[in-house]
């Protein structure tokens, strides 16, 4: 009997926007933006790779800009790359 193992790859691209004073900053996604918070927007790129049936490796890229530029700050894009390993049992 031959054992076949197949891998699964999935990708997601979405845009997220959190307006100024939209929610309390302690309830926003802390990975998104400059230390979390509000007044930020940008795309999130996610790539999942199922290495084994119970192990998935994930890479996320966050690319964030201010919506309304605060005084005294530049609107340079903040990029954050995050790696996760998800083990299910």
N, C-alpha and C positions, 0 to 999 in steps of 0.2 A: 504494500500500500504506500502510496506517495503522499507526503505531507506538503500541502500548498499553503503558503502564507502570503496574504495580500495586504498591502498598506493602503491607507486612505488619506487623501489630502483634501483639505477644505480651506477656502479663503473667504474673507468678508471685508468689505469696505463700507464704512458708514460715516456720515457727517454728524457731529455733535455740536450743539450750541447751547450755552447757558448764559442767558441775558443778565445784565446788571440787576441785582436785587431780585432775581427770579426765585431763589430759594435761600434759606440760611446756608452759609458756606460750610457749616459742619455737616450738612446733609448731601453735599455734592461729591462726585467721584474724585477721590484724592489723587489718583493717577493722572487725571486730565488737567493740564494747565500748569501754571506756576504755583505749586503748592496747593493745588485744588482751587476752590473758590468759584466765583462767578465772573461774568464779563469776558468769557473766552469762547472761541469757536475753532473748529478745525476737523480734519478727517482722522479716522482711526482705521488702521490697516491691520488685519489679523490673519494669521496663517496657522492652521492646525495640521499636524502630521501624526497619524496613528501608527506608532512604531510597532507596538504589539497590541493584541486585543484589549489589554487592560492598561496600556500606557499611551498617553497622548502628549506630544510636545507642542507647545504653543508659543508663537512669537507675536507680539503686538507692537505696533509703531504708532505713537501719538504725535501729531504735528499741530501745534496750537498757536494762535494769535489772539491779541486783544480784540474785542468788538469795538469798544469806545476807548481810545487811547488815554490813559491817565496822564496828567501833567507831569513832565519831568522824566518820563520813561520812553524808551524806544519800542517799536512794535516788531522786534525781531522774532522770528519763529522759534518756538521752543520745541525741540524734538526729544522724545523719550522712547527708548527701546526696552521692552520687557520680555523676559523669557520665563515660561512656566512649564513644569512637568506635572501632569495630572495622572495619578494612579487610582484606579477604581478597584474595589474588592467587594 
